[in-house]
Amino acid sequence: MNLYLRLLWALLRSSRLDSIEPGDWIERQLRVLPNELDINGHMNNGRYLTIVDLMLVEYFVRSGFAKVMLQAGWRPMSGGAFITYRKGLKPWQRYRIRFTLAGADQAWNYMHFEFLREDGVLCAAGYMKGAAVSRDGLVPNQSSYAKLGRVFEPGDLPASVTHWLAAEAGVVQACNTPA
Protein backbone atom coordinates (compact mmCIF):
# COMPACT_ATOMS: atom_id res chain seq x y z
CA MET A 1 0.00 0.00 0.00
CA ASN A 2 2.86 2.38 0.80
CA LEU A 3 4.08 2.20 -2.82
CA TYR A 4 0.68 3.31 -4.13
CA LEU A 5 0.73 6.23 -1.71
CA ARG A 6 4.23 7.19 -2.85
CA LEU A 7 3.14 6.91 -6.50
CA LEU A 8 0.11 9.12 -5.86
CA TRP A 9 2.31 11.58 -3.98
CA ALA A 10 4.85 11.59 -6.85
CA LEU A 11 2.09 12.34 -9.37
CA LEU A 12 0.56 15.13 -7.26
CA ARG A 13 3.92 16.63 -6.33
CA SER A 14 5.34 16.62 -9.85
CA SER A 15 2.23 18.19 -11.36
CA ARG A 16 2.75 21.22 -9.08
CA LEU A 17 6.48 21.65 -9.74
CA ASP A 18 8.11 23.64 -12.53
CA SER A 19 8.50 22.12 -15.97
CA ILE A 20 11.89 20.75 -16.92
CA GLU A 21 13.84 20.28 -20.12
CA PRO A 22 15.34 16.94 -21.16
CA GLY A 23 18.77 16.77 -19.54
CA ASP A 24 17.78 18.81 -16.48
CA TRP A 25 18.49 17.25 -13.11
CA ILE A 26 15.68 16.66 -10.65
CA GLU A 27 16.24 15.89 -7.01
CA ARG A 28 14.20 14.65 -4.07
CA GLN A 29 15.00 14.24 -0.43
CA LEU A 30 13.58 11.12 1.18
CA ARG A 31 13.94 9.10 4.34
CA VAL A 32 14.45 5.34 4.70
CA LEU A 33 11.24 3.87 6.11
CA PRO A 34 11.10 0.70 8.24
CA ASN A 35 9.23 -1.25 5.54
CA GLU A 36 12.14 -0.61 3.13
CA LEU A 37 14.70 -2.55 5.17
CA ASP A 38 16.30 -5.90 4.43
CA ILE A 39 17.56 -8.45 6.96
CA ASN A 40 20.83 -6.52 7.28
CA GLY A 41 19.01 -3.48 8.62
CA HIS A 42 19.55 -1.16 5.66
CA MET A 43 17.50 -0.18 2.63
CA ASN A 44 16.65 -3.21 0.50
CA ASN A 45 18.41 -3.32 -2.87
CA GLY A 46 15.09 -3.66 -4.72
CA ARG A 47 13.71 -0.56 -3.05
CA TYR A 48 16.35 1.59 -4.75
CA LEU A 49 14.90 0.72 -8.17
CA THR A 50 11.36 1.34 -6.89
CA ILE A 51 12.45 4.86 -5.89
CA VAL A 52 14.06 5.26 -9.33
CA ASP A 53 10.67 4.37 -10.89
CA LEU A 54 9.03 7.13 -8.86
CA MET A 55 11.65 9.60 -10.06
CA LEU A 56 10.96 8.48 -13.62
CA VAL A 57 7.28 9.29 -13.11
CA GLU A 58 8.24 12.75 -11.89
CA TYR A 59 10.59 13.28 -14.82
CA PHE A 60 7.89 12.21 -17.31
CA VAL A 61 5.28 14.52 -15.78
CA ARG A 62 7.55 17.56 -15.41
CA SER A 63 9.03 17.20 -18.93
CA GLY A 64 5.57 16.92 -20.51
CA PHE A 65 6.26 13.43 -21.79
CA ALA A 66 3.54 11.81 -19.63
CA LYS A 67 0.88 13.98 -21.26
CA VAL A 68 2.21 13.21 -24.75
CA MET A 69 2.23 9.47 -24.02
CA LEU A 70 -1.34 9.48 -22.70
CA GLN A 71 -2.61 11.50 -25.68
CA ALA A 72 -0.88 9.18 -28.16
CA GLY A 73 -1.98 5.99 -26.39
CA TRP A 74 1.61 5.03 -25.61
CA ARG A 75 2.85 3.37 -22.44
CA PRO A 76 6.20 3.69 -20.69
CA MET A 77 8.40 0.61 -20.62
CA SER A 78 11.59 -0.07 -18.74
CA GLY A 79 14.16 -2.04 -20.68
CA GLY A 80 16.61 -2.68 -17.90
CA ALA A 81 18.67 -1.13 -15.17
CA PHE A 82 22.23 -1.14 -13.98
CA ILE A 83 22.94 -0.19 -10.38
CA THR A 84 25.95 -0.37 -8.13
CA TYR A 85 25.77 -0.11 -4.34
CA ARG A 86 28.49 1.61 -2.34
CA LYS A 87 27.13 2.42 1.15
CA GLY A 88 24.01 1.27 2.98
CA LEU A 89 21.21 3.56 4.04
CA LYS A 90 20.05 2.98 7.63
CA PRO A 91 16.50 3.21 9.05
CA TRP A 92 15.12 6.77 9.19
CA GLN A 93 18.26 8.10 7.47
CA ARG A 94 17.68 11.00 5.09
CA TYR A 95 19.06 10.77 1.57
CA ARG A 96 18.82 12.56 -1.76
CA ILE A 97 18.18 11.01 -5.13
CA ARG A 98 19.36 12.89 -8.19
CA PHE A 99 18.02 11.95 -11.60
CA THR A 100 18.56 13.08 -15.21
CA LEU A 101 18.40 12.05 -18.84
CA ALA A 102 21.97 11.04 -19.69
CA GLY A 103 21.46 10.17 -23.36
CA ALA A 104 19.25 8.51 -25.92
CA ASP A 105 19.47 6.38 -29.03
CA GLN A 106 16.84 5.67 -31.69
CA ALA A 107 14.31 4.17 -29.23
CA TRP A 108 15.75 4.12 -25.72
CA ASN A 109 16.32 6.91 -23.21
CA TYR A 110 19.03 6.37 -20.59
CA MET A 111 18.37 7.90 -17.19
CA HIS A 112 21.21 8.39 -14.71
CA PHE A 113 20.51 8.32 -10.97
CA GLU A 114 22.48 8.81 -7.78
CA PHE A 115 21.53 8.11 -4.16
CA LEU A 116 23.47 10.35 -1.75
CA ARG A 117 23.54 10.59 2.03
CA GLU A 118 23.01 14.02 3.59
CA ASP A 119 26.78 14.43 3.86
CA GLY A 120 27.13 13.90 0.09
CA VAL A 121 28.53 10.35 0.26
CA LEU A 122 27.43 8.23 -2.70
CA CYS A 123 25.35 5.22 -1.62
CA ALA A 124 24.24 3.88 -5.01
CA ALA A 125 24.26 4.97 -8.64
CA GLY A 126 23.27 3.62 -12.00
CA TYR A 127 21.22 3.88 -15.14
CA MET A 128 17.76 2.85 -16.24
CA LYS A 129 16.68 2.63 -19.84
CA GLY A 130 13.13 3.32 -20.88
CA ALA A 131 11.07 3.85 -23.99
CA ALA A 132 7.57 4.62 -25.12
CA VAL A 133 5.65 1.67 -26.54
CA SER A 134 2.70 1.73 -28.92
CA ARG A 135 0.65 -1.18 -30.24
CA ASP A 136 3.25 -1.44 -33.01
CA GLY A 137 6.22 -1.69 -30.66
CA LEU A 138 8.87 0.78 -29.52
CA VAL A 139 8.15 4.38 -30.51
CA PRO A 140 11.18 5.95 -32.22
CA ASN A 141 12.61 8.85 -30.24
CA GLN A 142 12.33 10.99 -33.36
CA SER A 143 8.52 10.61 -33.13
CA SER A 144 8.22 11.02 -29.36
CA TYR A 145 10.47 14.09 -29.27
CA ALA A 146 8.53 15.62 -32.20
CA LYS A 147 5.30 15.28 -30.18
CA LEU A 148 7.06 17.26 -27.46
CA GLY A 149 7.91 19.95 -30.02
CA ARG A 150 11.59 19.00 -30.03
CA VAL A 151 14.02 17.73 -32.61
CA PHE A 152 15.69 14.47 -31.64
CA GLU A 153 19.42 14.59 -32.16
CA PRO A 154 21.12 11.41 -31.01
CA GLY A 155 24.51 12.05 -29.50
CA ASP A 156 27.22 9.92 -28.01
CA LEU A 157 26.10 7.88 -25.05
CA PRO A 158 28.18 8.03 -21.87
CA ALA A 159 30.93 5.40 -21.86
CA SER A 160 29.35 3.73 -18.82
CA VAL A 161 26.11 3.24 -20.80
CA THR A 162 27.89 1.76 -23.83
CA HIS A 163 29.77 -0.66 -21.53
CA TRP A 164 26.49 -1.61 -19.85
CA LEU A 165 24.83 -2.25 -23.22
CA ALA A 166 27.75 -4.44 -24.29
CA ALA A 167 27.50 -6.45 -21.06
CA GLU A 168 23.73 -6.71 -21.53
CA ALA A 169 24.24 -8.11 -25.04
CA GLY A 170 26.67 -10.67 -23.60
CA VAL A 171 24.10 -11.78 -21.01
CA VAL A 172 21.42 -12.21 -23.68
CA GLN A 173 23.84 -14.10 -25.93
CA ALA A 174 24.79 -16.42 -23.07
CA CYS A 175 21.12 -17.17 -22.44
CA ASN A 176 20.60 -18.09 -26.09
CA THR A 177 23.63 -20.35 -26.29
CA PRO A 178 22.94 -24.07 -25.70
CA ALA A 179 24.83 -25.53 -22.74
N, C-alpha and C positions, 0 to 999 in steps of 0.2 A: 504494500500500500504506500509506503514511503516514497517509492520511485515514481508512482503516479502523482503524488503531491509535488515532488521535485520537478517533474515534467510540466505540470500545470503552472507551477511557480516560474519555471524557465520561460514558458510561453507568455505569461502575463508580464513578467519583468522585461523581457526583450522587446515586447511590443511598445513599451513606454520609453525605451532608451533611444538615443540618437542613432540614425542610420550610419552604416559603415560602408566603406569601399572594399572590394576584394584586395586582400593583402594587408588590411588594417589588423592590428592586434586587438583582441578583446581579452578581458581579464575579470575573474571573479574571485572573491574571497569566500572560502567555505571553512567548515569545521568538521573533523572526523566524528561521526556519530557512532554510538555503541553497536548499532546493527550493521555497521560496515567493517567490523573487525574479523580477523581470522583467528585461528587457534594460537598464533604467536602474539596476539595482543596488539597488532597494528592493522592498518587499513588493508583489506583483502585485495589481492592483485586484480580480481575481476571488477571490483568497484571503481578502480581507476578508469577503465574503459567505459563504464556506465556514466561516469562524470564527463568523460570526453564526448559521449553521445549527447548529453545535455548542452554542452558547449556548442556542439554542431547545430543543434536546434536554434540556439541563440544566434549563431552566425548566419544561418539561413534566414531567420526572421529579420534581423537587422540589416542584412545586405539586400533584402527584397526578393531573394531567391525562393523563399517559401511561398510567397504569393504567386510568383511566376509558375512554380511547379503545380500548385493547386489549380490555377486557371488552365493550364495545359493538360491536366490529368496525369501528370508525371508523379512518380514516387521516388523518395531518396533511397539509395541503396549503398550500404557499406561493402567494400570489396576486400577489406583486410586491414590489419593494424600491426604496427611494430612498436613495441614499448620496451624500455629498459628501466629497471628499478635500481636506485642508488641508495636511498635512505628510507626507512620506514616512517610512517606517520602514526602517531600514538592517539589513543582516545582523547577526544575533545580538543586536540591540537588544531590550531588554525593553519590554513595553507592557502596559497594562491594558485590558480590555474591560469596559464596564459595560452592563447590559441590564435592561430592565423592560417591563412592560405599560403602555403609555401611554394606551390607550383601546380601546373596542370598539363595534361597531354590531350590527345584528341577526345577522350571520353572521361577520364578520371581527374579528380581534383585531390591534391595531397595536402592535408591539414597537419600542421606541426603543433604539438602541445608540450607544455612544461608544467610540472607540479613543483612548487617551491614552498619551503617552510617560510615562516615570517621573517627569519633572519637571512633569507635569500638562498639558502642551501638547496640545491637541486635534489629532489626526491625521486622523480621519474620523468621521463621524456620519451617522445616518440612521434609517430606519424599515423594517420588514418587516411585511407583513400575512400572516396565516395563519388557517386555519380547519380545522375537523374536517369530514371528508367521509364520508358513508355511501353505500350503494348507490343511495340516492334523491337524492343531491346534497349540498349544503352543509347541515351540521347547525346549526340555529338556536342562537345563544348561550344563549337561554333554556333549551333542553334540555341543552346541555353543562354549563352552570353548575349546573343542578339535579342532575345526576349527581354533581357535586362537593359537593353539599349547600349550594349557594349560590343566592342570588336574583340574577338578572341585572338590573341597572339601568343601561340605557344612559345615558351622560352626554355632555357636549359633547366632541368630539374636539379635540385640540390644533390650533391654526390651521395649523401646518405640515403636519399630516395632511390637513386639508380642502383646502389648496392643492395638495398632491400628488395627491389624488383628482381634483380638477378638471383638473389637467394630464394625468393618466392618461386621463380621459374624452376629452380633446382628442386625445390620441394615437390612441386607438381609433377615434374619429370620423374622423380623417384617414386611417386605414387603410381605412375603409369607404366613403370618398368616391372615386368614379371620377375618374381624372386628366383 
